[in-house]
Structures are given as structure tokens and as C-alpha cells.
């Protein structure tokens, strides 16, 4: 029997897979790394670059694309051959005692995929890879939009802190004017107490603005996976209002967004899944071949055969119906998503237009008038023409008008970044060619 055992050993060893080294793991390792916190003054481009390089969610979406690529490879593989070893007519009685009359058969079998299943399976896997690519692109645009908005909030918080500091200086200067008039005996000493209260309140506002700035800085640092904000000042500016495009001009851009691209490719995938389910109507064929060894005569012979399931009860009819329904659902979902995106775009454009109108009015009408009124009232108070409350009201009106102007400018910046995200034209320095000043309108 040594010849039979040698044959079986050779057949078994030939079926062992060869060792492979994954190049994808090396590529994945290169994409991972510890966040390097930006230092010094920070521009919008630098913030976005750091977020794209180190944000954990974006890195995770990248690994999702790698996994989809690996599934494409797996879907195109042929089924492994099978090996079976069978021995009969041994350990019985009489002439079948022991192994003297045994018959041993070693068979290798191979499943033959019919009906185009392998091709259809690979097509579905390739569609999954395409969808993973859209998911990665959507994750990148989401990250760019979130980082841009976080950066604009930091810029606005810096301006609010500066405004609170200006208010404190202004309140302190007015308090000194009040003391001078009290010392001259022109007003009641009670007005000094009122002025000191205004100074104390201004200090509280400045401290609150400082705390808000620290919180916004931490939120921005979280964009690149950092828990502390080590960068210096955000040196960008809030964007200035510009003429707005119409909804008709922006609507075609929606067709090129990752959301619409994913939905259209999802319909394609549903069609491919239907083809795959239809291919299962044809069963696979399994063929087998191997030697049989007769111990009693010392001779051998070949054994061959094939097997084929008979599709009487299960013809995959339920899965085929489900695939047809899923295809129709994908088509309806695509239309519903298109309408939802257009609605979001229209609402975002109205939000942007309202912020633009408010910013223009505050900047060119309200704030200049409030500044002029306060200057005249402060001068008139020093000359005895206005009362203390008149100056206080003018001071508060100036602070509130400048605060509202800053709020409207921040709202315009956030609304604009939302429009950029919806239309897929986000501010991404890693994909753009030539851009304008960092943090400003390009």
C-alpha cells in the first residue's frame, strides 16, 4: 500500500494554499498615525488639511473602502476543490476480516459554477466598492464642512472676545468721565456707582467671551482628533457677502454630489443583485475523479462521477422576487432623495440670502448710526447736554448692534459652508488647485 498512501499524500499536499503577503495591510498602516496638532497661527487650509489627514472617522471610511476592494477579490475566486478518502470492506468477518479485502478510494472533487454566478457576484462586489468610494467622498466633504464651520465659529468667538474687550475699555473710559464730573460737582455721586456696575458687567462679558472661545477652539481641535487646542490664533476672516447664484444655477451641481452618485449606483447594484439571484436558477455541477485501490488483488482503477442538484422545489424564486422589489425601492428612494436634496438646497439658499441681507443692513446702516449716536451722546454728556442714562442707552445700543452684526456674519459663513457641502464644492485645499487667501473668499 505505500504507493496508494504516497498518491494520497501528494494529492492532499497539492491542495494546500500557498502563503500570501497582503500589500493592503502595509498600505493601511501608512494611512494611520497619531494626530500631529497644528502649532502657531492657524489658517483654514491648515485646519482642513490636519482634519483630512488625522480625523479617525475619515480614516475609518478609508478602511471601509479597502475592505470593499478585498471583497471584490474574494468574489472573483473559484471554489476550492474537495478531497475525500473512503475505505470499505474491512473489519468484518470471514474473508473481510482486517484490511485484506479492503477497497480504498481517494477522490478530488471540483464544483463548476454555472449560470454566470461568479461574474454576477463579482459585479455586485464591484458595485459595493463603488458605493464605499461614494461613502468615503461623502465623509470627506462632511469633515471639510464641519471643520470649516468650526473654524468660522472660532474666528467669530475671537471677534466676540475683542468686542467684549472694547466694551470694557469703553465702559471704563466713560466711568472716568463720570468721576471727573462728580469731582467737579456737576452730577450726583450715585452715577459713579452706576458706571462702576457697567464696568463690572463688561468684565463678566469679557470673561464669558473668553470661555466661549476656549470651547470653540476645543471643538475645532477635535476635527483632527486632538483633545487639546495647541494652535495659536485663527488668522482667517469671516467671508464677506457676495452676489448669490440662483437655485437653477446650483441645482445641476446636486447631480454630481456623493449622495446622488451613491443612490444612482445603488440602483445599478440592485439590478446586479437581481441578475445574481436569477443566475441561481441554474444549479452548479460538481465533478469528481480519483483512484480506487483493491487490497485483495493488489490492483487499482479510476473512479469518476458528477452530481447536479435537481431544481424542483427551490428555484430561488423567493430571492428573485425580493431582488425585484428591492430594485423598485432603490429607484423610488433615488427620486425621494433628489427631492429632499433640492429642498435642503432651496432652504439653505434662503438662509444664506437672509443672512446676507441682515449683514448688509447691520454693517452699512445700523452699526454706523449706533456708533455716531454713542459718540455724540458721550461728548454731549461731558458738556452737560445729556443725562447718564442717555449715554448708557447709546453704549448698550452700540454693543448690541455690533454683536448682531457679528452674529449675522457668522450665520452667513455657516450658511455658505452648508451650501458648499450640499453642492459638493467644499473648501478642500487637498483637492483644489489654486485658491485665494486662506480663510477668506477665493
ZAMARGU-4260 file (C-alpha; in steps of 0.2 Angstrom, whole numbers, plus 5000, padded with zeros to 4 digits):
<rodrens>
0) 5000/5000/5000 | 5014/5013/5000 | 5010/5018/4983 | 4992/5022/4987 | 4997/5032/5003
5) 5010/5041/4993 | 4997/5046/4980 | 4985/5052/4993 | 4999/5062/5002 | 5003/5071/4986
10) 4985/5075/4982 | 4982/5082/4999 | 4998/5092/4999 | 4994/5099/4982 | 4978/5107/4989
15) 4986/5117/5002 | 4986/5136/4999 | 5002/5145/4996 | 5007/5158/5009 | 5002/5176/5004
20) 5008/5193/5010 | 4994/5207/5010 | 5000/5223/5002 | 4984/5231/5008 | 4989/5230/5026
25) 5005/5239/5023 | 4995/5252/5013 | 4983/5254/5028 | 4997/5256/5040 | 5003/5271/5030
30) 4986/5279/5032 | 4985/5278/5050 | 4995/5288/5063 | 4994/5299/5078 | 4987/5316/5076
35) 5000/5330/5075 | 4992/5345/5082 | 4995/5361/5072 | 5005/5374/5081 | 5006/5393/5079
40) 4993/5404/5070 | 4981/5393/5060 | 4973/5396/5043 | 4958/5387/5037 | 4968/5377/5024
45) 4979/5371/5038 | 4964/5366/5049 | 4956/5356/5034 | 4972/5348/5030 | 4975/5342/5048
50) 4957/5335/5049 | 4958/5326/5032 | 4975/5318/5037 | 4971/5313/5055 | 4952/5313/5058
55) 4948/5295/5065 | 4931/5294/5056 | 4938/5298/5039 | 4952/5285/5042 | 4939/5273/5046
60) 4929/5276/5030 | 4946/5273/5021 | 4947/5256/5028 | 4929/5253/5023 | 4935/5256/5005
65) 4950/5244/5007 | 4938/5231/5014 | 4926/5233/4999 | 4941/5231/4987 | 4946/5215/4996
70) 4928/5208/4994 | 4930/5211/4975 | 4945/5200/4975 | 4935/5187/4986 | 4920/5187/4974
75) 4931/5183/4959 | 4939/5167/4967 | 4934/5150/4961 | 4928/5137/4974 | 4941/5126/4982
80) 4942/5108/4976 | 4937/5095/4989 | 4946/5079/4994 | 4938/5064/5001 | 4946/5047/5007
85) 4934/5032/5009 | 4938/5014/5014 | 4926/5000/5014 | 4925/4980/5016 | 4936/4980/5031
90) 4935/4974/5049 | 4921/4962/5045 | 4920/4943/5047 | 4927/4929/5036 | 4936/4935/5021
95) 4933/4953/5026 | 4942/4952/5042 | 4956/4965/5044 | 4961/4975/5029 | 4965/4961/5017
100) 4949/4964/5007 | 4948/4982/5009 | 4944/4994/4995 | 4951/5012/4997 | 4946/5027/4986
105) 4954/5044/4986 | 4943/5057/4976 | 4946/5075/4972 | 4930/5085/4968 | 4928/5102/4960
110) 4912/5112/4959 | 4909/5120/4942 | 4899/5137/4944 | 4886/5138/4930 | 4874/5152/4925
115) 4886/5166/4926 | 4885/5167/4946 | 4904/5171/4948 | 4903/5185/4936 | 4887/5192/4943
120) 4894/5190/4961 | 4910/5200/4956 | 4899/5213/4948 | 4889/5216/4965 | 4905/5217/4974
125) 4912/5230/4962 | 4896/5240/4965 | 4899/5238/4984 | 4916/5245/4981 | 4909/5260/4971
130) 4897/5263/4985 | 4911/5263/4998 | 4920/5276/4987 | 4905/5287/4987 | 4904/5285/5006
135) 4922/5290/5008 | 4919/5305/4997 | 4904/5310/5007 | 4913/5308/5023 | 4927/5319/5017
140) 4915/5333/5012 | 4906/5331/5028 | 4923/5333/5038 | 4928/5348/5027 | 4911/5356/5030
145) 4912/5353/5049 | 4930/5359/5050 | 4926/5375/5040 | 4911/5379/5051 | 4921/5375/5067
150) 4935/5387/5061 | 4922/5401/5057 | 4915/5399/5074 | 4932/5401/5082 | 4935/5417/5071
155) 4918/5423/5077 | 4922/5419/5095 | 4939/5428/5094 | 4930/5444/5087 | 4917/5442/5101
160) 4931/5442/5114 | 4939/5458/5106 | 4922/5466/5106 | 4919/5462/5124 | 4937/5470/5127
165) 4932/5485/5118 | 4916/5487/5128 | 4926/5485/5144 | 4938/5499/5138 | 4924/5510/5133
170) 4914/5507/5150 | 4930/5511/5160 | 4933/5527/5150 | 4916/5533/5152 | 4917/5529/5171
175) 4932/5540/5172 | 4922/5554/5163 | 4908/5552/5176 | 4921/5553/5191 | 4928/5569/5183
180) 4910/5577/5183 | 4907/5570/5201 | 4923/5578/5207 | 4918/5594/5198 | 4901/5594/5207
185) 4891/5593/5191 | 4882/5576/5194 | 4877/5565/5208 | 4890/5553/5216 | 4877/5539/5213
190) 4881/5540/5194 | 4899/5534/5199 | 4891/5518/5206 | 4881/5515/5191 | 4896/5517/5180
195) 4906/5505/5190 | 4892/5492/5188 | 4893/5494/5170 | 4912/5491/5171 | 4909/5475/5181
200) 4896/5469/5169 | 4908/5472/5155 | 4921/5462/5164 | 4909/5447/5166 | 4905/5448/5147
205) 4923/5448/5143 | 4926/5433/5154 | 4911/5424/5146 | 4918/5428/5129 | 4935/5420/5134
210) 4926/5404/5140 | 4916/5403/5124 | 4932/5405/5113 | 4941/5391/5123 | 4926/5379/5120
215) 4926/5383/5101 | 4944/5380/5100 | 4942/5363/5108 | 4928/5359/5095 | 4940/5364/5081
220) 4954/5353/5088 | 4943/5338/5089 | 4941/5339/5070 | 4959/5332/5068 | 4957/5320/5083
225) 4965/5331/5096 | 4959/5333/5114 | 4968/5350/5117 | 4969/5366/5106 | 4988/5369/5104
230) 4986/5381/5090 | 4988/5400/5091 | 4976/5412/5083 | 4964/5408/5069 | 4970/5420/5057
235) 4956/5419/5044 | 4942/5431/5041 | 4923/5428/5040 | 4918/5428/5022 | 4911/5444/5015
240) 4894/5443/5007 | 4895/5441/4988 | 4881/5440/4974 | 4872/5424/4976 | 4869/5411/4962
245) 4851/5406/4959 | 4843/5390/4963 | 4843/5385/4945 | 4861/5388/4944 | 4865/5377/4959
250) 4853/5363/4956 | 4863/5354/4942 | 4878/5353/4955 | 4867/5341/4965 | 4868/5328/4952
255) 4887/5327/4955 | 4887/5325/4974 | 4891/5309/4983 | 4874/5307/4989 | 4866/5307/4971
260) 4880/5297/4964 | 4878/5284/4978 | 4859/5282/4975 | 4861/5280/4956 | 4875/5267/4959
265) 4864/5259/4972 | 4850/5256/4958 | 4864/5248/4947 | 4869/5237/4962 | 4851/5232/4964
270) 4850/5227/4946 | 4866/5217/4948 | 4859/5208/4963 | 4843/5204/4953 | 4854/5196/4939
275) 4864/5186/4953 | 4848/5179/4960 | 4842/5174/4943 | 4858/5165/4940 | 4854/5153/4954
280) 4840/5145/4944 | 4854/5135/4936 | 4862/5124/4949 | 4881/5121/4949 | 4889/5105/4943
285) 4901/5095/4954 | 4913/5083/4946 | 4925/5071/4955 | 4939/5060/4950 | 4951/5048/4960
290) 4959/5031/4961 | 4952/5016/4970 | 4964/5003/4977 | 4959/4984/4979 | 4969/4976/4993
295) 4964/4958/4989 | 4970/4959/4971 | 4983/4972/4973 | 4977/4982/4958 | 4969/4999/4956
300) 4956/5008/4945 | 4949/5026/4942 | 4933/5032/4949 | 4924/5047/4941 | 4907/5055/4943
305) 4897/5071/4944 | 4882/5077/4954 | 4869/5090/4950 | 4855/5097/4961 | 4838/5095/4953
310) 4829/5112/4955 | 4811/5105/4958 | 4806/5114/4975 | 4819/5128/4977 | 4822/5138/4961
315) 4827/5153/4971 | 4810/5161/4966 | 4808/5170/4983 | 4825/5178/4982 | 4822/5184/4964
320) 4805/5192/4969 | 4814/5201/4984 | 4828/5207/4972 | 4814/5214/4960 | 4806/5223/4975
325) 4822/5230/4981 | 4826/5237/4964 | 4810/5246/4963 | 4813/5253/4981 | 4830/5259/4975
330) 4823/5268/4961 | 4809/5277/4972 | 4822/5281/4985 | 4833/5289/4972 | 4819/5301/4967
335) 4814/5304/4985 | 4832/5309/4989 | 4834/5320/4974 | 4818/5330/4980 | 4825/5331/4998
340) 4842/5337/4992 | 4834/5351/4981 | 4823/5356/4996 | 4838/5357/5008 | 4847/5367/4994
345) 4832/5379/4992 | 4831/5381/5011 | 4849/5384/5013 | 4850/5397/4999 | 4836/5406/5008
350) 4845/5405/5024 | 4861/5412/5016 | 4851/5426/5007 | 4843/5431/5024 | 4860/5432/5032
355) 4867/5442/5018 | 4853/5455/5019 | 4855/5456/5038 | 4873/5458/5037 | 4872/5472/5024
360) 4859/5481/5034 | 4869/5480/5050 | 4886/5484/5043 | 4880/5499/5032 | 4866/5506/5042
365) 4863/5501/5060 | 4881/5500/5066 | 4887/5517/5059 | 4871/5525/5066 | 4874/5517/5083
370) 4892/5522/5083 | 4888/5540/5078 | 4874/5541/5091 | 4886/5535/5105 | 4900/5547/5101
375) 4888/5562/5101 | 4880/5556/5117 | 4896/5554/5126 | 4903/5571/5120 | 4886/5579/5125
380) 4887/5571/5142 | 4904/5578/5146 | 4897/5595/5141 | 4882/5593/5152 | 4869/5591/5137
385) 4864/5573/5140 | 4860/5563/5156 | 4869/5547/5162 | 4855/5536/5156 | 4856/5543/5138
390) 4874/5538/5137 | 4871/5521/5145 | 4857/5518/5132 | 4868/5523/5117 | 4883/5512/5124
395) 4872/5497/5125 | 4864/5500/5108 | 4881/5501/5100 | 4887/5485/5109 | 4871/5476/5104
400) 4871/5482/5086 | 4890/5476/5084 | 4885/5459/5092 | 4871/5457/5080 | 4882/5461/5065
405) 4894/5448/5071 | 4880/5436/5073 | 4874/5439/5055 | 4892/5437/5048 | 4894/5421/5057
410) 4877/5415/5051 | 4882/5420/5033 | 4898/5410/5034 | 4890/5394/5041 | 4876/5395/5028
415) 4888/5397/5014 | 4898/5382/5020 | 4882/5372/5021 | 4878/5376/5003 | 4896/5371/4998
420) 4893/5355/5006 | 4876/5351/4998 | 4883/5355/4981 | 4899/5346/4983 | 4911/5361/4981
425) 4918/5361/4999 | 4933/5371/5003 | 4946/5357/5002 | 4964/5363/4999 | 4970/5345/4997
430) 4959/5343/4981 | 4959/5361/4975 | 4971/5369/4963 | 4974/5387/4965 | 4965/5395/4979
435) 4964/5413/4986 | 4968/5419/5003 | 4967/5406/5017 | 4951/5409/5027 | 4944/5422/5015
440) 4934/5422/4999 | 4943/5414/4985
</rodrens>
